[in-house]
């Protein structure tokens, strides 16, 4: 199962706006994606409430995982790139 690890760049972490943008990108991919904070259970990245409930703060590391598919690496790379940018602007 492909996965990537990234530090959250948004100054306020994965709160409403960054979480919504991330979830929209996940849903646009059409792949089932999970995301987890270090030491916590993975949550469904297709759900804004699940992503926000993780409480991922600025600088914390999250792991993004999806089922193996032809587009998995491309999707994960795009999601990691997104999370590594400030999404509050």
N, C-alpha and C positions, 0 to 999 in steps of 0.2 A: 504494500500500500504506500504510494508516494506521499511524502510529507515535506514540509518546509518549516523552519523556525525563523521568527522575526521579532524584533523589538518594536513595540508600539511607539510611533513617532508623534502622534497627536498629543498636544500638551495636556489635554484633559482626559486622555485615555479613550477607551471605546465607549463613550457615552452616546447620546441619541444620534447626533448627526454623523459622526464617523461610523457608528454601528450600522446605521441605515444605509450609508453608501457601500459599506462592505457587504452587507446582506444583499443589497440589490445586485452587486457584481457576482456574488455567489449564485443567486437565482438566475441571472442572465446566462451563466455558464451551463446551466442544465445538469450539473453534476451534484451528487450528494457530498457535501463538504462538512467536515467537523473541525472545530477549533477548541483548543484548550490552553489554559494557563498552567504553568509549571506547578505540579502537585495537585491539580484539580482534574475532575472527570471532563472528558470532551463533551461539547454541546453541539447541537445542530446549528450550523452557520447559516441556515436558510431562515432562521427566526431571529428577528430583532430583539425580542425579549430575552431569548436564550443568550445571545451574544452580550447584551447589556448586563445580564445577571452574572456574567463571569467576573465583572468588576476589574477588568484589565486596565491598569494605569499606565501613564506615560513611562516609557523605558522598560516596562515589564516584557518578558518574552512570552510569546504564544506560539503554539504549534498548529499549523493548518494541514489537514489530512483529507485526502479523498480516495475513493475507490479507484483502482487501476483502470485506466481507459486510455484511448488514443490521445485524448486532449488533456489528460490529468496534469502533466508537467507544465504545459502552457498555462492552464488555468491557475495552478498553484503559484507559478512565477508572477502572474499578473496580480494575484491577491497579495502576495508578499510585497510586491512593489507598491501597491496601494497602501498597505499598513505601514510601510516605511516612510510615508510622507505625512505632512501635517494636513489633516482633513477638516480642520475647523475654519478654514478660510474660504 
